[in-house]
């Protein structure tokens, strides 16, 4: 994983190859982040994404985007939350690549950027949770060197 570059070539059509660049997200990206969030199954408006981004402290959160040219094709949100029961670790809170750009390398580059960010924050591991129905995502994480170590149920209560 450490050998992957920030930029790679993405083949979009047999005759068209585009370079993917990873960078930190900006508020101007909010509309596209909201659209991609909807593809992940979490609909949100531009205003909601802006509000959420503004609440995130850069010291504990990072949002990366993958772009080809000026088109954002994916995003990843990672965070570091100190826990009493574990050494400092980071978590992928969300990762989505445009449904027309999947399996072409952008997700791996986003994950690599987040892992490097987490290591600089002093984390010794990165975790990710993935819905049991997302089998394609599970295979992706296994290919990236993650191991399935626990199955759990998630509970939520509206306040």
N, C-alpha and C positions, 0 to 999 in steps of 0.2 A: 504494500500500500504506500509506503513512503516514497517509492520511486515514481509514482504517477505525477504527471505534470499538471499545472494549472490550466493548461489549454490542450485540447486534442481536436482531432478532426471528426466531424459528425457527417455521416452520409445521409442526405435527406432524399435524394433522387439518384438514380444511377449515374447521371451526368453532373450532379451538383454536390460539392463537398463544402461544408461550412465549419469554421473553427468555433469551438465553444470556449468562452471565457467565464471564469468564476470571479465574482466580486461581492462585496457587501451590499445588501439591499439598501435602497434609498426610499424616502417617502413618495417620491415620484413613481415608484414601481407599484404602488398600492393597488391600482386598478387591475394590473395583470396578476398580482399575487392573489387578489380576491377571486379572479376568474379561475386560476389554477386550484385554489382552495376548494372551489365548487367541484372541480374534476375529482378531487380527493374524497368528496362526499361531505364537505363542510362548507356550505354556502355562506358567503359573507359579502358585504358591500365594501366599496372603496373606503367609505368613512369609517366603517368598523375596523378594517385593517389598519388604517392610519392611527386610530385611537389605540389599538393594541400595540402597534409598533412604538408609539410614544411612551407607553408604560414600561417597556422593556429597558432595563439598565444594561448598557453595553458591557459592563464588567461581568455580568452573569448570563447574558443572552447574545447570540449571534444569529443573524439571518443572512444567508448567502443566496445569491441568484446565479443561475447559469444562463448565459445569453449567447445568441448567435447574431452577429451584427449588433443591431439595437433591439432585438427581440428577446425578451425574457422567456425562456422555455422551461424553467423549473426553479424551485426554491427549496431551501432546507432551513429549519429553525432548530437550533441546539441551545441547551442551557446547562449551567452548572448550578447545582443546588446542594449545599453541604447537608449531609445526613448524619445523624448520630450513629447509625448502625453500620455505615460503610466509609471506607476511605473516599476522598474526594473523587467524584466521577461526573461525567457529563452524560446527557441524554439527547438523542434525536427526538424532538417533539413533533416534528412533521417533515415530510419529504415528499415532493410531488414533481414529476416531470410531465410536460404536456403529453397527452395521450398519443399525439402524432409524432413524438420525438423519443419515445421510450425504447429502451434496450439498445441505445446508440452511444452510451458512455457518459452522458451528463450527470446521471444520478451518482455514479461512482466518483466523479470529480467533486460533486457537492459533498459527498460523504468524506472524501479525503480532506477537503478544506476544513470541514467541521472537526475532524479528528486532529488535525494539526493545531487548530484553534484551542481545542480542549487540552492538548498536551502542553501548550504554552501557558494555560491556566493552572497547570499542576495536576491535572487529572491523570490517573493511571488506567482508566478504562472508559469506554463509551458504551452505553446501552441504548436499546431501541425497543419499543413495544409496537406490535403489529397485529391488527385484527385477524382473528383466526381464518376469516374468509379470504384474506389477501395472499393466496399461495404464491403468486408471481413475486410479490414483495419478499416473502420468506426465502425463496430461492435466491433472490438478489442479495439479501443480507448474508446468506451462507456463502455465496461466491466471494463476498467482500471480506471473509474471514471471521464473521460473527458466528457464535455458537448458540444454539437454542438451549438455554439452561433452566428455564422455568415456564410453567403454564399456570396462569392465574385467572381469576374472575375480577372484573372491574365493577365497582359500585359508585353510584352518583346520587346525590341528594340536592334537589333544587332549594335554594335559599331565598 
